[in-house]
């Protein structure tokens, strides 16, 4: 299995983390003495289920280490373009690649065991896209005060995870709707409105189940999608705000990436 890690984000002056990055890469923020992305790389690097890591957005000369083969892809400027460029590189290196795991560079608390669990879960079925979500009680038990954004469904309240898997060919398809959905990824209401007023209405009334959402998204995007309820909060504990950065610095202090 190949793993892609997206790392091209550079906070603008009007964004919360700019005072920390000062025009530099968000992925290189220091977390307990190491670049944030190093924790994510190390989690994938130690997995026996991972063959290669594709880093999108970082320069070759940056201070990171990895034992497994690493391919570097230049920053394309936009999230979808970065993911597509990474998928193209995966297929160039391994034309037979069937699935690709995508990790965000800003989930430094993730571990090798969690990466292995997710790979095992996606290998149980044959879908085009796998999207992880985390239950509110799981997130708040592990990271109280993280202030994640939750969506209420029939099945409970959930926030999105930063661990995804897909067929490389799926992301390379020309789909304007998938581009809009990715752009609206921080707002479940915006995503629902793109999928149709019926979906938005059900979501507002909290009448949409995970299975129904899975079916609607699959039908509208023309793919076979699967929602995976991730049992570990670390998959959704990303660094978007200063208080989240400080929480993870405190949480990972004294630990070694593994």
Secondary structure, DSSP 8 states (H G I E B T S, - for coil): -EEEEE------TTSTTHHHHTTS-GGG-EETTEEHHHHHHHHHHT-TT--EEEEES--TTSS---SSEEEEE---SSHHHHHHHHHHHHHHH-TT---EEEEETT-TT--HHHHHHHHHHHTTS--SEEEEEEEHHHHHHHSTT-----EEETTEEEEEEEEEEE-HHHHTS--HHHHHHHHTTT-HHHHHHHH-HHHHHHHHTT---HHHHHHHHHHHHTS-EEEEE-S-GGGG----SHHHHHHHHHHHTT----
